[in-house]
Amino acid sequence: MPFSQLLAGYGTTTIGDENRIESVFTLLKLRGEDGNAAWSVRSGGVPLTLEELLGVLEGLATSVRHTLTKAWKRTASDAPAANTGAEPPAPTQFSQLLDGLETVGVQDEYLIESVFAVIKARRGDGAPVWFVRSAEMKLGSEELLGALEGYASTVRQDLAESWKW
């Protein structure tokens, strides 16, 4: 199904008109009819190699872990940096941002509660760039780290099983 249909109505911010989306994978926090939470991953566009996917997941998890660690022992000198004056990304809908990409739907008994998307794009000069976008309920850093590490563990296992010794 089109990503634009799966994520219709979910807002986020643009990645800039000069960037062309190549691949995306999303971590979806779902809520079942029974009230229980579940996680699902959806991807679209050019498939990432398992090595590239694992590298991205490891990098994101390390970044979130670093942010959490700084929060535990923050001092006045560790305060967040001042605004650089750069213009914030413009609001958009995931349905527009991921238009043209296909994925697998979510079963009807689940409602998407949160969307965390990792986007690989190409700049006008062909260089790859990465973006993270989210929508709906904001995930806490600890919850996001758990989801990233859980997905990374699955990818790590798939990669290990693909090796021929």
N, C-alpha and C positions, 0 to 999 in steps of 0.2 A: 504494500500500500504506500502511497505517497507520505513522506514525513510531514508534509504540509497538512495532510488530513489527520494523522496521528496526533500532532501537536497543535491543531487548530484552536485558537483562542488563548494560547499561552504566549505571553509577552517576554521580550528580552531586549537586547541592544544589538546594533549593527556591528559588523566587522570592518566596515568601510567599503565603498563601491569599487575601490581599486583592487580588492582581493577577491579571487575566484575560489569558491569552496570546492575542494577535491574529495574530502572524506569527512565523515562525522561518526562519532559513537556517543550514545547517551546512556547515562545511568538514570533509570526511572524508579523513583520510589512510588510504589503502588499501595492502594488501600483496598482490600477485598470487601465483599458484601458482608462478611462476618466481622469486619473491623480490624482484622489483622493486617500488618504491614508486610510487604514483599518487595523484592528488588528484581529488576529486569534490565537487560542491556539490549539496545537496538543500535544497529549501524547502517550506514548507507554510503553511496558513492564508491570511489575506488577503494577496494579492500586494503587495509594496512597489513603489512607482514606481521607475524607474531612477534618478531624481534622489535619492530618499530612500536607496536602497540604496548609491549611490555616496557619499553623504554619510556614512553609517554606516561604510563601509569606509575612507574617508579618515580619519575620526575615530579609528577603531581603529588604523590604521597609524601615525598621528601619535602616539598614546598609546604604542604599543609602541616606536616610534623614540625617543621621549623617555625611556622607561625604559632603553633600551639606552645612550643617550648619557649618562645619569646614572651608569650602572654603569661606564662607561669612565673617568670622572674623579671618582669618589666620594671625598669627604673626610669627616672626622668630622662636620662640620655638615650633610652631606647624608644622614646615616644614616636608614634608614626610621623613620617616626613610631612612637611607642609605641601599643600596643593601646588603642583608645578605650573598651573595655569593652562594645561592642555584641555582642550574641549572634550567633555565626556561623550561617549558613543551615543548616537541617537536611538530613541526607542523604536522597536519594530516588533513584528510577530514572528515566532518560529516558523509559521506557515510561509512567510515571505523569505526569511533567511535561508530555509532549507528547501525552497521550491525546486522541484525537479529531481530530488533524491528519493529513492525508494527504500522501504524497510519492511519489517514484519509487524503486524498489528499486535495489540494487547487484547487478551480475552475480555469479553463483555462484563464479566463479574468484577473486574478491577477498574478503579478510578486512578488516574495519574495524579499523584499528590505533589511530586517535585520532579523537575527536569534538570539534569546537570549534563551539559553537552560539551564535548571536546571536538573542536573543529580544526582540521588541517586544510589550509588554503594556500594559494599561490599568489604572490604579489605580481604586479604588472611585469616585473623583470624576471619572473619565473622562480624566484627564491621561495622556499616553503616558509610559512608562518603558522603559528598555532594560536588558537583562541579558546577560552573557556567561557561558556554562557550558561545561565541558569534561569529558572522561572518558577513561579508559585512559591510554596513554602520554602523558606531558606533553610538549607541543611546546616546543622551545627558542624563545626570543624571535626569534632570527634566522630560524628556519624558519617560525614563525607570520607574521612580517613579510613574508617572501617569498610565502607563500600568500595573505595579504591583498592585497598589492600586485598579484599575478598576477590574482586575481579582480577587483580594482578596474580593472585594465587592460581586461579583457574587458567589464565593465559600461560603462566609459568609451567603448569602441568601439561597443557596442550603442546607447548613448545618442546618440553622434555620428551614427550611421547613421539614427537616428529623426528627426533634425532635418530640416526642409524649408527650404532656403535660397532 
